[in-house]
Amino acid sequence: MTGQNAVPLIVLSAVRDPAEAINSALRRAGQPVQCTWLPTLRDLGDALAQINPQLLIHAAASDAELSAAVNIRNQLAPEVPLLLLANDASETRIAAAMALGARDVVTVTNAERLQAVVLRELGTARVERTLGATVKSERTARTQLDAVLQRSNDAIIQVQEGIVIEANPAWLELSGVEEGLTGQPVMDLFEESTHAALRGALAACLQGRWNGHPLRANALLGDGTVLPVEISMALGEHEGEPCVRLVVPSRPHQELKAPAVRTPVHAASDGMLTRVELLAALGERLSRPSVGGMRCVAVIRPDKFAAIERIVGITASEEILTEQARLIRESLHPKELAGHFGGVRFLALLERGNEHDITAWSEQLLERVSKHLMQIDDKEVSVTCSIGLSVVSAGHSKLDAVVLDALECSRKGVTRGGNQSLMSDRADTENRVMSYDKVWVKHIKAALMENRFRLVQQPIASLQGEDPGMFDVLVRMIDHQGKEVLPSEFMAAAARNDLMKNIDRWVVGASLSFAAQKKPECLFVRLSRETARDPGFIEWLDNHLRSSRAEPRRLCFQVNEENAASHLSDIKVLAARLRERGFRFAIESFGSGRDSQGLLEAVPLDFVKIDGTLVQGLRGDPKLQLRARALIEAATKRSIQTIGERVEDANTMAVLWQLGVQYIQGYFVNQPEEVVLRAES
């Protein structure tokens, strides 16, 4: 009998007869069972996972065989009771079996005792499961009730297996629908560009690994408009099964409805700063030193907007500006500034790792804007834009000149046909670089002589478990006033003047010392192209390894993909020699080249770091997500662990989770300035 009420159980014995006898005995006792016979112990692990039995009966030939079955049961299904099937059930035999982990001993010759023991164990297990579920349900219900009582005006839905199972009145009001949303796929409530991040966050929350980060998403309202929202998530329970609770904090009614109303763009109902607010915020931000990377002013303006006004009308054209403002805002990191700059122009202050990141951002925004179709009354409109870019140099305090450069570049982009970005030209670049280098070479050499470099660690976080104890190592120069100097200010000069090997050796020596003293799980130490191709580096490293007494496994050397692809033979040799000594090896900026997957086959690797530019564009770009997924799957197949670089918001983290990335680093995890490693070289 294998009906709905049949109890699944496993009989592990060398022959089938005991399974049939047990099945018959339990039928006669009125207990329908679904009895699975296993002839060998090696099948037990898979069977426990797939069948989810309520009882295991083992006809063990020896105590060792019984002990092995108990060990497997304890690892995979400790709640499942185990009975020993033997030829006799003497008190001595029962005591010995229970000492090994069995609950009792039964025989097929005494059918009445077999029935009684099996029914007793099934009943006890059922009571324990019910009690555990009741306690868990009570705790979950209490937590949910407290949250609802405290935040009764919040918009709340509960989601189970991707389907909305409950929506409170506040959510219905938020979405502008009168009928319930129960039974709808949760993805239907949000714009497609935010689906990947939402899926990742839901999966992480179900696993108990979403730590309350607010998720940015675009909710689709009942009238077809889009509302940007921030969602908090929590694990809950509905009718005994886990679910995820999505909460949008309550806001004033008029603020919720703002995106659906045609309001002038200057009212900043689109989340952008007004011109006055923007200029004040820019001045304040630029008065503080950058925490790292590069700053750039971007001016964005729609192409041929006068013609658009004639087509859709002046009033409706404001909707186009509002929609472009939303696309721009979503392309930026939460801490980056953006606002209206007069007329139909927008201005943003980007804070990215390097010029390559800024260029990639502008290309991604151009593509997204050009492909975005807007429904204006009965017309479908697509509007391109032009972007002018002007880098803010270190210590630059005059905002006017930078903004004027960006404005001029955006104007040139429009006059050249639009749908393009231009970076501000740098006059007399070569002369200025030479003068710049003379100053920095002197400072770098003095800092090396006087040991005025410091290591800075940036934590690497796990998306799959506990703190991995891994850190990315960065370097800072300390000037004569004791202030930190960022690598973006002196590394380019060092590279142009053959000083990278000197800096690298200081960093490696300091990292070895720190690893020996503090014993971190892993320090990621980057090597320049010059060091990676230096035939004397390994001998130098061997000498320092002996004197520092550091364990090689605590260091992972990394080179960027461009250098790895350009000097493949040298990198293969370097990676092999380092791994022979117990060091680990990684490629950073992975995915930025033409044949990234080819490097996985060519170079022996422990880690790859997914390129930060690729990572920063993931959350709203399905094509980039497919490309990243292919790279991650290729690395995983080769047992190479993956790390997402420069993660700066929860949405990006959620997408990486969905794609299967194991670790992340970036300002969303921690800023590198917060912990300084002072190790002597």
N, C-alpha and C positions, 0 to 999 in steps of 0.2 A: 504494500500500500504506500503510495507516494503522493498522497493528496496534499492540500495546503497545510494541514495540521501535522503532517508527518515530521518527526524529529530527525534531523540529520545526525548520523553518528558514523564513526570510522572503526572498523575491525581490522587490526593489523595482525596477520598470521600467515604462515608459510603456505597453508592450503585454504581452500574456500569453505570447507565444511563448517568450521566454527561460525563464520559469518551467517550462513544459512540457518544454523541452529539458533543463534541469538535472535535473528529476524523472526523466526517462527515462534519462539518463546514469548517475545514481546507482543506479537500480534495476539496470541492467546490471552495475554494479560490486558488486552484492550488498548495498547499503546502503539499507534502506527509509527513506523520509523522508515527513514530513507537510509538504508545501510550500505556503506561503501567499503568494499574489501580492498585492502592493500597487501600485496604479497611481500613487499620488501620495505625495509626501513628508509631507504633513500628517497622514497616517494612521499614520506610523511610531511616534510616541510611544505611542499607545494599543495598537498591536500588540505592541510590546516588553513592555508591562506585562501584557497579557492572554495572549499566546501563550507567553512565556518561551522564546524560540528559543535554539538552540545555535549558530546561524550566521546571518549576514546577508549577502546577495549583492546588490549595488547596480549596476544598469546606468545609471550617471550619465552625463548628456549633457555635463557640464562639470566642471571642477575645483571651481567654486563649489558645484555641486549635491552633489558628493562630500563637500566640507568641511561642508556643512549636515547631511548624514546622519551624519557622524562626530560632530559636536557633539551631536546628539540622542542617539546611541548612548552617548557618554561620560557624559551626564547621567543617563540612565535605566538603562542596562545595560552598564557599561564592560567586563564580563567577556566579552561576546559578540564573537567575532572578525568582522571585516567584510572581504569580498572585493569587488574592483571587477570587474564584468563589462564587457569592452571588446571592440573589434573586433580589436585586436592586443595582444600581450603582450611587446613588446620590452623590453629592459633599461631603456631610457630611460623608457618608460611605467610599468614596475613601480616604478622608483626614485621617480618623481614621485608615484605613488599612495601608496606607503609613507610618503613625507614628509608626506602629508596625513592619515595615520592608518589606511590600509588595510593588511591583512596580506599581500596578494598581488593579482595580476591574473590573471583567467582568461578564456577565450573559449569560445563554444559550438562553434566549428569544430574545436577540439582537445579532443575528448572525453576522451582518456586523461589529458591533463594536468589537465583540470578535475576528473576523478575523484580523481587523486592529491592535488591541492592540498586539495580539500574533505575527503577522508578524513584527511589530515595535520592539518588545523586542528581537525576534530572530535576526533581522538585527543588532540591537545595540550590542548584545552579540557577533555576528560574527565579527563586526568591531573591538571590543575591543580585542578579541582573536587574530585577525590578526595583530593588532597594537602591542600587547605585544610580539607576536612571531617575528615580524619584528625587533623590538627594540632589543630583545634578540639575534636574529640571527646576526644583525649588530654588536653588541658588541663582540659576539663570533668570527665572521669572522675577525673583526679588530684585536683581540688578536691573532688568528691563523696566520693571515697575518704577523703581527709583528714578531712572533716567527719564521716563515719560512724565512722571509727576514734576520733575524739575524743569523740563524743557517742553512743556505741553504745546507751545506755539511753534515749535520746530516742525519743518516738513520731514516726514519719516516714511520710508518704505522698507519692507522686509523682502529679501530676495533669497530664493532657494533653487539651486541648480539652474541659475540664470533666469528664473521666472519670478515675477512680482507676485507674492502671496498675500501682501497686505499693504495698503497705503492709507495714511491718516488724512483727515480733512484738510490739514495744512498743506499736504503735498498736492492734493487735488486743486486747491486754490492756487498754489504756486504754478502748477502746470496749465491751469485754465481749462480744466475738463470737469464736466458734471458727473459723468459716469465713472464707476470704479475702474482701476487699472489692473485689478487682480487677473492673473492668467497671461498677461502680456510679457514678452521677453524684455528684460530690463534694458537691453541695448537699444530697443526701439524708442526709449525715452531720451536718448542722447544722440548728439551729432556724431557721425561716423569717425571724425578726426580724433575723438577722445575714446573710442572703443578699446584700443589696445591698452591704454593706461588703466581703464576701468576693469578690463578682464584681469590684468595683472594684480591690481589691488584687491579684487574679489578673491582671487586664488590665494593671495598672501594672507588675507584676513581669515579665510577658512582654515588655514594652517596655523593660525595664532601668531603670525609674524608681521602683522601690520600694526605699527606702534603709534597710532593716532595721528599720523601725518594728514593734513588736509589735502584732498585731491581736487584739482581744478578740472572742471568738465563743462560742456556746453549742453544744457538741457533744451530739448525740443518742446516748445509750448503748444497748446492746443490750436492756436491760430497760425501755426507755421513759423513763428519767429523763434529766435535762439536767445537763451538767457545764460550767460556765464555764471557758474555757481562754484562754491567750494563745499566739498562733501567730506564729512567725517564718517568713519566706518567702525563698526563694532561687531564682534561675533555674538550671535544669539541662538535661540532655539525655538522651533515652531513645531508643535505636535511631536515632540521627541526627536526631531531631526535638526541638525545644525543649519543655521541660516545666517545671512549677513544683513545688518541693519544699516541703511544709508540715511544720513541726517544732514539736511541743509538748515543751518541756524536761521531763526526767524529774523526778518527785516521789515522795515516799514512798507506798507502796501504799495505806496507810490513808487518806491525804489524797485520793487519786484517787477512792476509793469513798465518801467522806463524803456526797455529795449523795444517794446511793441508799439511805442508811440513815436510819431514823426516829430522830433524836437530838433532845434538848431544844434549843429555840431559843436558850437562854441559853448553850449551849456555843459559839455563834458559828461553827458549821461552815458557815454560809452566807456567810462573808466579811465579816460585820458586826462592828464592835467591841463588846466588852462595855460595860456601863454605866460601870464604873470607867475602862476605857481611853478611852471616848468623852469623859467629862468632863475627863480629863487632857489629851486631845488638843485639845478645844475651848478650854480655858484657855490652852494654849500657843499655839494659832493666833490667838486673839483678843488675845493680848499683843503680837502683831506687827502693824504697820500693813498695811492692805490694799494690794496692788500696783495696784489699780484696780477700778472698778465698785462693786458693792454686795454686802454680806453679809446673809444672812437665815437665821434658825433655823426649820426646818420640823419639826413633830411630825406623824407619820402614824400613824393607828390604824385597824384594820379595823372596819367597821360590824357591829353585832349579832353579835359574836363568840360570846357565850354561846349564842345560838341555833344557830350553826354547830357548836359543841361537842356539842350535843344530837343534831344530825343525823349527824355523821360520827364522833363519839367523841372523847374527850380526847386519846388518843394520836395518832390520825390528824390531829387539828387542828393539831398541831405542823408537819405537812407544809405546811399552808396558810400558816402564819407564815413557814416557810422559803422558800416560793415567793414570797410578797409581799416578803420581804427581797431576793430575787434581782431582782425587778422594780424595786424602789427603787434598788438598787445599780447596775443597768444604766442607769437614767435619769440618773445623776450623772456628772460629770466625774471622771476618775481621781484628781484631787487633792482633791476635796471629801470631807468627813468624813461618815460615817454609822455608826449602831450601834443597839443595843437600849437602850431607856430605861426598862425595867421593865414588867412585865405584858406586854401585847401591843402596846406602843407602840414606834415607831421614831423616832429623831431624826437630822436631817441638818443640816449647815451648808452652805448654798448660797453660792457666790461667782460672781455673774453680773454682766452689764454694767449692768442697770438693773432697775427694778421690773417693767417689761413682760416682761423675760426670766423673772423669777421667777414671775410669774402664768402665763405660757405653760408653764413647766415643770410647775407644779401641775396645769394643765388636761390636759396630755398624760399625766401620770402617772395621774390619775383615770380618763381614758378607757382607758388600757392595762390598768389593774387591773380595771376593770369588765367589759372584754371578754375577759379571760383566763380560760379554762375549765380547771379542774384535775380530773384523774381521781384520786379517792380511793377505792381498792378498787373497788366496783361503782357508785360514785356520781360524777356530774359536778357540780362545785361552782363557782359564781362568787361572789366576795366583793368588795364595794366597800370604799372607805376614805374617811376624812375627813382633811383636812390643815389644820393651823393654822400660820400664818406670822407671824413677828415680825422686822422689819428691825433689824439691828444698826447703830446710828448711829456715825458716825466718832468714834473715840477712846473708844468705850464699853468699859469694863473690867469691869462687873458682869454676869456671865453669868446669874445667878439671875433677874433681872427680865425679861430677854429670853425665857428659856425658859418662865417662868411665863405670859407673854403668849401664846406659841405654844401651850402646853398648854390654856389657857382657850379659845383659838380652835378648837382641835381638838375640845374637849368640846362647844362650841356647834354645831359642824358635825354631830356625832353626834346631838345632841338635835333638830336641825332636819331630821332624816331621812337624813343621811349623803350620801356621794358628792358632796362639795363641799369647797371650800377657802375659808378666811376669813383675811383679813389683820388683824393687830392694829390696833385703833382708836388714833388719836393724839388725846389729850385736849388741848383748848385749842390746836388746831393754828394757827389764825390769829394768836393772840397770840404764840405762839412763833416763827412765821415772821416776824412784824414785828420782833421783837427780834433774831432771827437775821440778817435783812437789814440792819439798822442796822450791825451789826458788820462784815459782809462787804462792804458797799458802801464803807465806809471803807478796808478792806484793799485792795480791788480798785483804787480810785482811786489810792491811794498806790503800789501796785505798778506801775500804768501810768505814773505820773509818774516813778518811780525806775527804770523799765525792769527790773523784777524778774519778768519772764515768760521762760520758756524753751520752745523747741520740743523735742519728743521724736518720734523716728521709730519706726514699727513696720514692719518689712520685709514686703513682699508677695511670696509665693513662687509660682513657676510650677509647674503640674501637667503641663506639656507640653514643657518644654525647659530652657534655661539660666536663670540668675538674671536676672530682668527689670530689676533696678536700680530697682524702684519701692518707694515708701514712703508709708505713711499718716502724716500730720502730726497730732500731738496737742500740747496746750499744758499747761504746768505753771506755777503761781505759786510764787515763792520767797519764804518769809516772812523776817522780820528775823533769824531764827536760821540762815538758809541752808538750811532744810529745804523739800523739795518739797511743794506742796499740790495734791491731785488735783482735776480739774475737777468731780467729783461733789460736792465740798464747796462750790464757789463759783459754778458756772455757773448754777444755778437762781436764786440771788440776783441775779446779773448780768442774767438774762433778765427778772426781775420789775421791775428798776429801770433799764431802758433803757441798759445798759452793753455789750450784746453787740456793737454796731457798733464800739465802741472796741476791744474785745478782738479782733474779727475783723480790723480794720485792722492791729493790731500783728502778728497771726499772718501775714497776707498779706504785709506788708512784710518780715518776717523770712524768710518762705519765698522771696520774690523774691531777697533778698540771698544766701541759702544756695544757691539754684539757680544764680545767677551765679557764685558762688565754686567750688562743688563739682561742678556740672553732673550731677546725678542724672538718670536716664532719665525719671522722673516722680515728682512729689510730689503727693499727694492732699490738698487743702486744703478743709476743710468751711466752709461759709458758713451763718450763722444765718438765720432767717426775716427778721429785721430788715435784715440786709445784702442779702439776695436781693431785697428789695422797695425798697431804697434807690436812688432815681434818680440820686444823686450818686456812687454807688460806682464806676461805669465811668470817669468823668472822673478821680476820685482814683486809680484803678488805672492809667490811662494815664500820669499824671504819675510815679507810682512805677516803672512799667515803664521809662520813659526814663532815670530816674536810676539804676536798679539795673543796667541793661543785661542783664537776664536774658532768656533765650529763652522765649517764651510756651509753646512745646510742652512744656516741662519741668514745667508746672503743670497739674493737673487739678482744677478746682473741683467740689465736690460739695455737694448739698443732700439732705436726707432726703425720703423719699417722701411723708410726711404734709404737709410744706410744699409740695412740688411739686404734689400733688393739690389742696390748699386754695387755692393761688394760682397756678393753671396759666398764666394769661396773663402774669403777671410772670416766671415761671420760663422760659417759652418765649422771651420777649424777652431775658432775661439770658443764657440758653444760646446764643442766636444771636449776640448781641453779643460774648460771650467767644470763641466759635469763630471769628468773623470776625477776631479779633486773633491767632489761632493757639493760644489756650488750648484745653484739652480740658475736657469736662464729663461729670459722672456723677451718678447718683442712688444714694444709699445707703439701707439698710433696705428694699431693693426686695423686693416680695412681701408687705409688711405691710398693704397697703391693699386697697380693694375692686376697683379697676380698674387693677392693675399693668400689664397688657399694653396698656391704652389709653395709658399714659404713653409707651410705646415708640414709638407712632405720633405722639404729640403733641409730644414734646420731642426736639430734636436731641441725640443722646447718643454718647459714645465708650465708656463703661463703665456697667454696673450692678453694685452690690454686693448680693448676696443677703442678705436680712435675717438677722442673727445668731440670732434666736429660731427662725426657720424652720430654719436650718442645724443648730442644736444639737439639734433634735428629729428629724433625718432618719434616724439610723442604725437605729432600730427601728420606724419608722412608714412602711409602704408608701404610705399615702394622701398623706402629706407629700412622699414621694419623687416621686409622680406629679405633684403640684402644682408642685414645684420643677422637674421635667423640662420641664413645659409652659412655664414662665417662661424657662428657659435656652434652649430651642429657639426660642421667639419672639424672644429677643434675638439669638441666633446668626443667624437668618434676616435680620436687619437689620444684620449685621456689627457688632453691639455686643458688646464683650468682657465676660465675667462674672467676678466675684470673690466668693468665699465669705467672709462675715464671721465673726469670732469662732470660728474652728476651734480646738478644744482637745484633740483626740485623733485617733489614727490611723484609727479606724473611720470617723469623720466625713469625714476626708480621702479615704478609699477610696470612700465613697458619692458624694462630689462628683466624684471622678474618673470613676466609672461614669456619672454624669449628664451629663458633658461640660463641667463648669466649668473655666475656663482658669487661674484664679489663686486663692490663698487667703491670708488673713491671720488672725492670732490668736495666742494664747499658745503654740499648738503649733508655730508658725513661729518666733516670737521674742517675748520680752517687750519692750515699748516702753522700759522703763527702762534697757536695756542700752546704748543709744547715744543720747546727747543732742546735739542740734544747737544750738550757741550762735551764733546769728546776730543781729546788731543790726538793729533796725527802722529 
